[in-house]
Amino acid sequence: MPEKPDDDPFHDCELDPDAVLGTHTFHDVLFTEDTETPVNVLTGETPAHSQATVEEAKKFAASIDTDTPQIALPASVETQVETQSKPYTSAAFFHFKATGSLERHRAYHAAYDSDAFTVDFEADYASGDLTITVDRANES
């Protein structure tokens, strides 16, 4: 057990490292070509602002200026209509919308920020699946 909370990257997490160690796949969480978009009921067409490709979404996510790698998540139809935005948004690869809970988000974030762990991810935009792998740094 670490002597100081600063020595433990999980000191303020609800989950311990065992909850995120190994490989976990989160299904249907990424923006895909099949992400739902609004349709104008009068014309039957998708508004121009909601038309996008996966390549465009990936490029957008990669353009975000941050040290944490970003992924493209689907935006809700309501958001697209209300803000006239694209059908995707970017977020850190361990975002709670992708991992399913704020507790997992915090645990992945702690592992990613810690030198004690290696964290890799694969974003499969064809299937919408996100796979995150966490190992202890001395085991990699």
C-alpha positions as CSV (number, residue, x, y, z in Angstrom):
1,M,0.0,0.0,0.0
2,P,1.4,3.4,-0.9
3,E,2.5,5.6,2.0
4,K,1.1,8.8,0.5
5,P,-2.0,9.1,-1.6
6,D,0.2,10.8,-4.3
7,D,2.0,7.5,-4.8
8,D,-1.3,5.8,-5.7
9,P,-2.8,6.9,-9.0
10,F,-6.1,5.3,-8.0
11,H,-6.3,7.1,-4.6
12,D,-9.4,9.1,-5.6
13,C,-11.0,6.3,-7.8
14,E,-14.0,4.2,-6.8
15,L,-12.5,1.3,-8.7
16,D,-9.1,-0.3,-8.2
17,P,-6.7,-1.2,-11.0
18,D,-8.0,-4.7,-11.3
19,A,-11.2,-3.3,-12.7
20,V,-9.4,-2.0,-15.8
21,L,-6.5,-4.3,-16.1
22,G,-6.5,-6.5,-19.2
23,T,-8.5,-6.0,-22.4
24,H,-12.1,-4.7,-22.4
25,T,-14.2,-4.0,-25.5
26,F,-17.0,-1.5,-25.5
27,H,-19.5,-2.3,-28.2
28,D,-21.3,0.2,-30.4
29,V,-19.9,3.3,-28.7
30,L,-18.1,5.1,-31.6
31,F,-19.4,7.2,-34.4
32,T,-20.0,5.0,-37.5
33,E,-21.5,5.4,-40.9
34,D,-24.7,4.1,-39.3
35,T,-24.9,6.7,-36.6
36,E,-28.5,8.1,-36.4
37,T,-29.0,11.5,-38.0
38,P,-32.1,13.6,-38.1
39,V,-34.4,13.6,-41.2
40,N,-36.5,16.6,-42.3
41,V,-40.0,15.2,-42.2
42,L,-41.1,17.5,-45.1
43,T,-38.3,16.6,-47.5
44,G,-37.1,13.2,-46.2
45,E,-33.5,14.4,-46.3
46,T,-30.8,14.6,-43.7
47,P,-29.8,18.3,-43.1
48,A,-26.4,19.2,-44.5
49,H,-25.0,19.9,-41.0
50,S,-25.7,16.2,-40.0
51,Q,-24.0,14.7,-43.0
52,A,-20.6,13.3,-42.2
53,T,-18.2,10.5,-42.9
54,V,-16.2,8.4,-40.5
55,E,-13.0,9.8,-42.0
56,E,-14.2,13.3,-41.3
57,A,-15.1,12.4,-37.7
58,K,-11.7,10.7,-37.1
59,K,-9.9,13.7,-38.6
60,F,-11.9,16.0,-36.3
61,A,-11.1,13.9,-33.2
62,A,-7.4,13.8,-34.1
63,S,-7.3,17.6,-34.6
64,I,-8.2,18.3,-30.9
65,D,-5.2,19.8,-29.2
66,T,-4.7,17.7,-26.2
67,D,-2.2,15.2,-24.8
68,T,-4.9,12.6,-24.4
69,P,-5.9,10.8,-27.6
70,Q,-9.4,11.5,-28.7
71,I,-12.1,9.4,-30.3
72,A,-15.2,10.3,-32.3
73,L,-18.4,9.6,-30.4
74,P,-21.9,9.9,-31.9
75,A,-23.9,13.0,-31.0
76,S,-27.5,12.5,-30.2
77,V,-30.1,13.4,-32.7
78,E,-31.5,16.0,-30.3
79,T,-28.1,17.7,-30.1
80,Q,-27.7,17.7,-33.8
81,V,-31.1,19.4,-34.2
82,E,-30.8,21.9,-31.4
83,T,-27.3,23.0,-32.1
84,Q,-27.2,22.2,-35.8
85,S,-24.0,20.3,-35.2
86,K,-22.3,17.4,-36.9
87,P,-23.4,13.8,-35.9
88,Y,-20.2,13.3,-33.9
89,T,-18.2,14.8,-31.1
90,S,-14.8,14.1,-29.7
91,A,-13.8,12.9,-26.3
92,A,-10.9,11.2,-24.5
93,F,-10.7,7.5,-25.4
94,F,-11.7,6.6,-21.9
95,H,-14.7,9.0,-21.7
96,F,-17.6,7.7,-19.7
97,K,-19.9,7.7,-22.7
98,A,-17.6,5.1,-24.3
99,T,-16.7,3.1,-21.1
100,G,-20.2,3.1,-19.7
101,S,-19.6,4.7,-16.3
102,L,-17.9,7.6,-14.6
103,E,-16.1,5.1,-12.3
104,R,-14.5,3.4,-15.2
105,H,-13.6,6.7,-16.8
106,R,-11.8,7.8,-13.7
107,A,-10.0,4.4,-13.4
108,Y,-8.8,4.5,-17.0
109,H,-7.7,8.1,-16.7
110,A,-5.7,7.2,-13.6
111,A,-4.0,4.3,-15.4
112,Y,-3.3,6.4,-18.4
113,D,-1.7,9.2,-16.4
114,S,0.4,6.8,-14.3
115,D,3.8,5.5,-15.2
116,A,2.9,2.3,-13.4
117,F,0.6,1.2,-16.3
118,T,0.6,1.0,-20.1
119,V,-2.7,1.8,-21.8
120,D,-3.5,1.2,-25.4
121,F,-6.7,1.4,-27.3
122,E,-8.1,0.5,-30.7
123,A,-11.0,2.4,-32.2
124,D,-12.9,0.3,-34.8
125,Y,-15.1,2.8,-36.6
126,A,-16.5,0.1,-38.9
127,S,-18.1,-1.8,-36.0
128,G,-18.3,1.1,-33.5
129,D,-16.3,-0.9,-31.0
130,L,-13.6,0.5,-28.7
131,T,-11.0,-1.8,-27.2
132,I,-8.9,-0.7,-24.3
133,T,-5.9,-2.7,-22.9
134,V,-4.3,-1.9,-19.6
135,D,-1.2,-3.7,-18.3
136,R,1.1,-3.0,-15.4
137,A,4.2,-1.3,-16.9
138,N,6.6,-3.9,-15.4
139,E,4.6,-6.7,-17.2
140,S,4.6,-5.2,-20.7
